[in-house]
Amino acid sequence: MGLEDANANDAGFGARIRSALFWRSGSQILSQMVSWVATLAVIRILDPADYGLFAMTQVVLNFAAFLNGYGLVSALVQAPTLESHRLRQAFGIMLLLNGGLAMIQLALAPIAAGYYAQPLVADLLRVQALLYLSTPFISIPEAIMGRALDFRRPALVNLIAAMASAAVALGGALSGWGVWTLVFAPIAGFWVKGVGYVLATGFRPIPSFDFRGAGPMVAYGISMLGSQLFWIVQSQSDIFIGGRALSAHDLGLYAEALFLTQIFVSKFIPPLNDVAFPAYARMQSDPGRIAWSFCKAVRLLLLLSCPIYLGMAATAGPLVETLFGQKWLDMAPFVAILALAMPFMTVQVMFAPVSNALGRPGITARISAIGAILMPLSFLIGIQFGAIGLAWAWLGAFPLLTLATARLAGAPMGLGLLDLVRAAAPGIICSVLMSFGVMALDSQLPPLPAPVRLGVLVPAGGLFFLAALMIVARESLAELFRLVIRRAPPEQAPA
């Protein structure tokens, strides 16, 4: 396989985790910086209706993606040992699954276009079927990296793929491709990443269609299908419901507000979970150690993310006008509401790697089932009030889903609700105090151009947050500075 598995009992295991976090998160940050520059430039060129049409296609892609075989990848990472033949079997299964999905999407394309009453959606979906064919070349190398906790080699690949996608996006927007810009850019990024991952990990993409002995791997993957399906229902039902009731313009405003507010949770939490899952899997015999590590991760991530979320809510108007331009200004109310729901989503999505690493994917499935009922019902109620009702549905429903997740997923590792509240409190409390300070300052400022106003409020918010940390969470501030220093966890989770 080219890379050796990590060992939780090895003296260098903690250092290996920190190295994995550094390379995985570092490459993600650099890649996202490249992507955001291109995205903001493209958004200023394209129209909200283009993003509304693209959002309609994403519902179909994401509904089909739960069958793309990524549960097999989790099985490869979670397995105590792994032979090269098993990798070839998994690669063969992934080729068959994703080739079949591409064919199914070709058949479903006109049906989806009819549902949305948008004929162009069919053509977009036909071309997007190319995305599935890249999945096997990305997923199997990801399993190899995950087991080894070695993310240094693919870091450069992620950056090159982001640059390729950004180049296609900018070129397409400037060439007048319209919505097709949003289609071809990710296709370019996915295929560059697939080829690069194969080269970086040394994986030989030679499939095996002799599936004898692959039963346990397939069974584990199938056990995760339920949770993946429920997650797709939960996460895509807003666009599915709104796409039929709203104009492409209004749907585009909502979809891009969701994109902006979910940047941290959708772009930075998954790379951390990529590291957390194999790390927890290597520690699965010590639930107390997992609980201690999980609480520390929640505390530090909310210290980093909550100021961003609540800062977005407090500065939504000048933020949207500065980043997106005047024609997107109607998006600001959506951003202000959705940003307040994101701290709950950040905590909620951190639980899945723990349950899966402990060999309890059924818990993840139960949680996803709750979300698949709660969120669509909330969206059905919210859509009665238009696009803004979808935003309020997030804020009303996601705290309840996070509470249910903490109760169900926390039990196997001995994590109580009070433990979670204590871990989350410093980031949330200090960010709330910061947002009040920012809004008070904003109310006193004279009329200013949006970039200037934002340039005043952002550094002021940073100072308010630092002051709040010094007053009410000094130890959390010190822990943030000690992040790079190894500290041995206690044998049992704190009471």
Beta strands, then each sheet from edge to edge (+ up, - down):
end
